[in-house]
């Protein structure tokens, strides 16, 4: 639990010891976010993390049994946080069209830091989601991990927004395909805008990515 009593709940299968239970655990999470952004997931190691936080490598393994487990934890934290935002910001909206529009904005817009959580930098975490999150599930163990609920939060976010689509058009055939395409597509477009700009039509200050995917969704379902 952090400021304002907001609780992000993470599947206990994703860690050996809950990192929120100690100052060291929170330091492991916050510093790992910074280092994965700076170094990239492949170059990041627990040995380097330990050196940064002034702790030995074995102490990190008491929380996560591998850097893959840590990445999956970060991905789950992000989608749990996104689900909290979706629920909090749309629950009192009576208009289904406006609710879906806001949901698409939340899923595709630039991320700003959430002051409710003092040790997680959501802006940096979003960079990891854009650049590295596919490495969490592009693995030979995906089916076994899925059975253990490793990707439940991401699937739950997709389901919530898919339900908004169906509330507008109950006969729409492809709600999950549409929303997962929006999420992954928005991440690709933000990555392209930074590294492969000729593959996108992103323009600074014009909110093109959110506008494009909002247009795609509403034209698809109407």
N, C-alpha and C positions, 0 to 999 in steps of 0.2 A: 504493500500500500504506500502511496506517495501523497503529494500535496492534494488537498481537497478530498482526501479519502478515496481516491480513484484506485481500483485494484485491477491489475492486469494478471490474469490467471494463465499459467503455462502448464501444459501436460507434464506431470512429473516423470514420465518416461524419457523426457528430453534432457535430463540432467542426472548426475549422480548425487549431488548435493545442491539444494536450491540456492542459486547465487544471490537471491534477494534476502537470504537469511543472515548475511554478514557483510561487513564493510569490504572485506577482501573479494567476496563474490561479486558485489556491485562494481568494484574496481576492475575486476577481470572483464566484465561485460562492457563497461564504458570504454576502457582502454583498447579492448579488442576491436570495437567499432572503429575507433580512430585509426588503428594500425592496419586493418583490412582495407580501409579506404586509401590509406597512404601507400601500402605495399602491394595490395592485391591479395586475393585469397591464396593463390598458389605459393607466394613467397612468405606469407605470414606463418609463423610457427609459435608453439607454446613456449619454446625456449626464448624467443625474442620478446614475447609478451611478458614472461617472467622477469626478464632483465629490465623492462620498462616500468614494471610496477614494484620492483624490489622484492620479488618473491621467487622461490625456486619453482622449477617446472613441475615437480611432483605435486605441489599444492594446487596447481591449476587442474591437474588430472583428478583431484578429489571432487571437482565440480563437473567436469566434462571429460568423457573418456576419449575424445578425439576432437580435432578441429572441425571435422564434419558435424559432430554432435553440437558443437558451439554454433556453427553456421545455421543449422536447423533450428536451434533455440532462437537465434536472432530473427530468422524469418518468421517463426511463430509469434515472437513478441511483436513484430511489426504488424502482422495481420490481426492479432488480438487488439492492438492499439487502434488499427483502422476500423475494426468492428465496433469498438467502443465509440469512436467518433461517428460512425454511421448511425448507430442506435441513438446516441445522445442528440445529434443534430436533426434527425428526421422523425423522431417518435411522435412529436406533437403536430406534425404537418398533416392536415386533412386532405390535401390535394395530391393525388397519386402521381400526376405528371410532374409537379414541382418537387416531390420527394425523389423521384427517379433522376430528375435533372441535377439535384443537389448531390445525390449519390455518385453520379458520373463525374461531377466536378471534384468531389473528394478523392476519387480513385485515379484521376488523371492530372490534377493540378500539381504545381510545385509545392513541396512540403515546407511548412514553417515549424519552428520548434514549439513544442507543447510544454508550457511551464508547469503542467501538472506532474511531470516526471523529471526529477532533478538530476538523475545520473545517466539518462539516456538522451543522446542527441539525435532527434528524429530526422533532422536534415541529413546528417551523415549516414544514419541507418537506411534512409531512402536511397542513398547512393549505392549502398550494398545491395539492396533489393533490385535496383535497376541493373547493376553490373554483374552481380554474383549469385543471385538467388536461384537461378536455374541449376546451378551446381549442387544445390541441396537435394534436388529430386532427379537430376540426370545421373542416376547411379544404378548399378546392378541390384542394389538392395531396396529399390523403390517400393516394390510390392510388399515386402515384409515390413518396411517402415510405415507404409500406408495402413497396413493392418493394425499397427500399434498406435495409430492416430496421430502420426507425426505431422500430417498436412491437413488436419481437421479444421484448423482455424481459417486457412485460406479457402477451403471448400465451403466453409460456413459463410464467409463473406460473399462468395460467388452466389451461394444459395439465397442469401438475403436480398441481393440486388436482382437476381433472377425472379424472385417472388414479386418484386416491384414491377418488373416487366409484365408478368402474367396478370397482375392486378389491373393493368391498362389494357392488355390484349390477351385474354385467357386462351386464345386459339394459336398464339405464336408458337411455332414448332421448335425453335432453337434458343431458348433463353440462356441456358448455361454456356453454349458455344459463343453466343453473342457477348456475354459479360466477361468470360475468360479471355476472349479476343480483345476486348476493350482494355482490360487490365494489362495483359502482356504486350499488346500493341502500343499502349501509351508508354510503357517502360522502354520498348525498342526505340520509339521515336525520340524519347529524351536522351537515350544513349547515342543515337545517330546525330542528334543536334549538337552533341559535344565532340564527337569523334568522326562521324561520317556524314557531314551536313548535306552532301549532294543526294542523300537517300531520304531526305525529309523536307518539309516546307515550313519548318519552325522558323518563327521570327520573334526576336526578343520583344516583349511587351505586348504582343498581339494575342496571347492565349490560344494559339492555333491548335495545339494538341487537344485541349479540352473541347474547343469548338468543333473540331473535326469528329471526335468520337461521340459527342452529343448529337451531332447531325446524323452520324451513322446509326446510332441507336434508334432515334425517333423515326427516321425514314424506314428503318427495318421493321419496326413493330407496328407502324400505322398503315 
